[in-house]
Amino acid sequence: MSIMGSIGRYGAAIRKAHRNARSIRHLNSLPPEIQKDIGWPVENDARARSLYSTVLPGH
């Protein structure tokens, strides 16, 4: 395992985490009615939203 390969895998993991966090932010920004229609859990609770920001930095 080369150092460059390890760095590449780490970079790919960071990019994937960023894309996932961005997707969650976009879904959470939709109106509650649309979230419900697509099956996304509607969270009116501020604690639940803060959990996403804790788990997914940059949210």
Protein Blocks (a to p, Z undefined) as FASTA:
>chain_A
ZZklmmmmmmmmmmmmmmmmmmmmmmmmpcfklmmmnopacdfbfklmmmmmmmmghZZ
